[in-house]
Amino acid sequence: MDPHRRRLVLTGAASAAAVAAFIASPALASTRRALAPMTDGPFYPSRAWREHWSDWDADLTAVQHDGRTRVARGEHLGLEAVVADTQGRLIDGAEVEIWQCDVMAVYRHPRESAAPGRFDAGFQGFGATRSDRLGALRFRTIRPVPYPGRTPHIHVKLRHASFGEVTSQLFIAGDPGNARDFLWRQVAPQDRPALEMALQPAPADSGLRWLVRQTLAVPA
């Protein structure tokens, strides 16, 4: 079987987290609509710039530097996601990237000041991982915060041979800032559920404040 093809999981081998995300997600369970395409925005860190740094893993809340571990400020959030197409097929090996500003409303990007005290040195700002054979993946990040002109959001980019590249944004469901956000207002109402994150309190022993289980739906 071509390793780049989408795979439909028919057995009970999926993890509990993957099953919960796949079934519970409004994006797939009800609308089955793909993530609405959105711009990279001005703060997507280029690959060439990222090559000068080494810590771009799926845990954005801990930065390794000079033998020290710095921990991100803000409310830590666990993002558990499943990559699936609009026909319900789970996709393995999808490259997934997220990026967002820190609690000081600053992105990790060459356009932003790197002067001490001007940004949260404990927050990566960008992270990447791949979906497993069940389409599942996990990030650890912070609850997104607003900055001038924008409602809280997390940028997301997905790549895979089966669908190419999809770039979008995830918004906090019900946040009052959404209605004022110029990009959110451009999204068709029927496409909005796929972009909404329903934040739930995380288990007390997880070290997190919030938990999100999300389906990242892509074109079939």
C-alpha positions as CSV (number, residue, x, y, z in Angstrom):
1,M,0.0,0.0,0.0
2,D,1.3,3.5,-0.9
3,P,2.5,5.0,2.4
4,H,1.3,8.4,1.3
5,R,-2.3,7.3,0.8
6,R,-5.0,8.1,3.4
7,R,-5.9,5.2,5.6
8,L,-9.3,4.3,7.0
9,V,-9.0,2.9,10.5
10,L,-11.6,0.1,10.7
11,T,-10.4,-1.7,13.9
12,G,-10.5,-0.8,17.6
13,A,-6.7,-0.1,17.6
14,A,-7.0,3.6,17.9
15,S,-6.1,5.3,21.2
16,A,-8.8,6.6,23.5
17,A,-7.7,10.2,22.8
18,A,-7.8,9.7,19.0
19,V,-11.2,8.1,19.1
20,A,-12.6,10.8,21.4
21,A,-11.3,13.6,19.1
22,F,-12.5,11.9,15.9
23,I,-16.0,11.3,17.2
24,A,-16.6,14.4,19.3
25,S,-15.3,17.0,16.9
26,P,-18.0,19.1,15.4
27,A,-15.8,19.6,12.3
28,L,-16.1,16.0,11.3
29,A,-19.1,14.5,13.2
30,S,-21.6,17.1,12.0
31,T,-20.4,19.4,9.2
32,R,-17.6,17.2,7.6
33,R,-16.2,20.4,6.2
34,A,-12.5,21.0,5.7
35,L,-10.7,23.8,7.5
36,A,-11.3,27.1,5.7
37,P,-8.1,28.2,4.1
38,M,-6.6,31.3,5.7
39,T,-3.4,33.4,5.2
40,D,0.0,32.5,6.8
41,G,-0.2,36.0,8.2
42,P,2.9,38.3,8.6
43,F,4.4,36.2,11.5
44,Y,4.9,32.7,10.0
45,P,8.6,32.0,10.7
46,S,10.4,30.8,7.6
47,R,12.2,27.5,7.5
48,A,15.5,29.3,6.8
49,W,15.1,31.4,10.0
50,R,14.0,28.3,12.0
51,E,17.2,26.5,11.0
52,H,19.1,28.8,13.3
53,W,17.3,27.4,16.3
54,S,17.0,23.8,17.5
55,D,13.9,23.7,19.8
56,W,10.8,23.5,17.5
57,D,9.2,20.4,18.9
58,A,5.5,19.8,19.8
59,D,5.9,21.2,23.3
60,L,5.9,25.0,23.0
61,T,5.8,25.6,26.7
62,A,9.4,24.6,27.5
63,V,12.4,26.2,25.8
64,Q,15.9,24.6,26.1
65,H,18.7,27.2,26.0
66,D,22.2,27.4,27.5
67,G,21.5,24.2,29.6
68,R,18.4,25.7,31.1
69,T,14.7,24.9,30.7
70,R,12.5,28.0,30.6
71,V,8.8,27.5,31.1
72,A,6.2,29.5,29.3
73,R,4.0,32.0,31.1
74,G,0.2,31.8,30.6
75,E,-2.4,29.1,30.8
76,H,-1.0,25.9,29.5
77,L,-3.2,24.1,26.9
78,G,-3.1,20.6,25.6
79,L,-4.1,20.3,21.9
80,E,-5.0,16.7,20.9
81,A,-5.9,16.5,17.3
82,V,-6.8,14.0,14.6
83,V,-6.0,14.7,10.9
84,A,-8.8,13.3,8.7
85,D,-10.3,14.1,5.4
86,T,-13.9,15.1,4.8
87,Q,-14.8,11.5,4.0
88,G,-13.7,10.4,7.5
89,R,-10.4,8.8,6.5
90,L,-7.7,9.3,9.1
91,I,-4.4,10.5,7.6
92,D,-1.0,9.2,8.9
93,G,2.3,11.0,8.4
94,A,0.8,14.5,8.0
95,E,3.2,17.3,8.9
96,V,1.5,19.7,11.2
97,E,2.8,23.1,12.4
98,I,1.3,25.6,14.8
99,W,2.4,29.1,15.7
100,Q,1.0,31.9,17.9
101,C,2.0,34.9,20.0
102,D,3.0,34.6,23.7
103,V,1.2,36.1,26.6
104,M,3.0,39.4,25.9
105,A,1.3,39.4,22.4
106,V,4.7,38.8,20.7
107,Y,5.5,36.3,18.0
108,R,8.8,34.4,17.7
109,H,9.7,35.9,14.4
110,P,12.6,37.9,12.9
111,R,10.4,41.0,12.6
112,E,9.8,41.0,16.4
113,S,12.3,42.3,18.9
114,A,14.5,39.7,20.7
115,A,15.6,42.1,23.4
116,P,15.4,40.7,26.9
117,G,12.1,41.4,28.6
118,R,10.3,42.1,25.3
119,F,9.1,38.6,24.8
120,D,8.5,35.4,26.8
121,A,11.7,33.5,26.6
122,G,10.0,30.3,27.9
123,F,7.6,30.1,24.9
124,Q,8.7,28.6,21.6
125,G,6.0,30.4,19.6
126,F,6.2,27.7,16.9
127,G,6.1,23.9,17.0
128,A,5.8,21.0,14.6
129,T,5.0,17.3,14.7
130,R,3.5,14.5,12.5
131,S,0.3,12.6,12.8
132,D,0.7,8.9,13.7
133,R,-0.8,6.0,11.8
134,L,-4.1,6.7,13.5
135,G,-4.1,10.4,12.3
136,A,-3.5,11.5,15.9
137,L,-1.0,14.1,17.3
138,R,-0.5,16.3,20.3
139,F,0.8,19.7,21.1
140,R,1.4,21.5,24.4
141,T,1.0,25.2,24.1
142,I,-0.7,28.1,25.8
143,R,-4.3,29.4,25.6
144,P,-4.0,32.0,22.9
145,V,-4.3,35.6,23.8
146,P,-5.6,38.7,21.8
147,Y,-3.3,41.3,20.4
148,P,-4.3,44.7,18.8
149,G,-6.7,44.0,15.9
150,R,-7.0,40.2,16.5
151,T,-9.0,37.8,18.6
152,P,-7.2,34.9,20.3
153,H,-6.1,32.3,17.7
154,I,-3.6,29.6,16.8
155,H,-2.2,29.3,13.3
156,V,-2.1,25.8,11.9
157,K,-0.5,24.5,8.7
158,L,-0.8,20.9,7.4
159,R,1.1,19.1,4.6
160,H,0.7,15.7,3.1
161,A,1.1,14.1,-0.3
162,S,-2.6,13.3,-0.4
163,F,-3.9,16.8,0.0
164,G,-0.9,19.2,-0.5
165,E,-0.9,22.1,2.0
166,V,-3.6,23.6,4.1
167,T,-3.2,26.7,6.2
168,S,-5.8,27.9,8.6
169,Q,-6.4,29.3,12.1
170,L,-8.1,27.9,15.2
171,F,-10.3,30.2,17.4
172,I,-11.7,29.8,20.9
173,A,-15.4,28.9,20.6
174,G,-17.6,31.7,22.0
175,D,-14.8,34.2,22.5
176,P,-16.4,37.7,22.4
177,G,-13.5,39.0,20.3
178,N,-14.4,36.7,17.4
179,A,-17.2,38.8,16.2
180,R,-14.9,41.8,15.9
181,D,-12.1,39.9,14.2
182,F,-11.8,40.8,10.5
183,L,-10.6,37.3,9.4
184,W,-13.2,35.5,11.4
185,R,-15.9,37.6,9.8
186,Q,-14.6,36.6,6.4
187,V,-15.2,32.9,7.2
188,A,-18.6,31.6,5.9
189,P,-20.9,30.7,8.8
190,Q,-21.0,27.0,7.7
191,D,-17.2,26.8,7.9
192,R,-16.8,28.3,11.3
193,P,-17.4,25.2,13.4
194,A,-14.4,23.5,12.0
195,L,-12.2,26.3,13.2
196,E,-13.6,26.5,16.8
197,M,-11.7,25.1,19.7
198,A,-14.0,24.0,22.6
199,L,-11.7,24.4,25.7
200,Q,-12.3,22.0,28.5
201,P,-10.6,22.0,32.0
202,A,-7.7,19.6,31.9
203,P,-7.2,16.8,34.5
204,A,-5.6,18.1,37.7
205,D,-2.6,15.8,37.3
206,S,-1.8,16.8,33.7
207,G,0.1,20.0,34.5
208,L,-2.3,21.8,32.0
209,R,-5.1,24.3,32.6
210,W,-7.0,23.5,29.4
211,L,-7.6,20.6,27.0
212,V,-8.8,20.7,23.5
213,R,-9.7,17.7,21.3
214,Q,-9.9,18.8,17.7
215,T,-10.4,17.3,14.3
216,L,-8.2,18.9,11.6
217,A,-10.3,18.2,8.5
218,V,-8.7,18.4,5.1
219,P,-10.1,18.0,1.5
220,A,-10.7,14.4,0.4
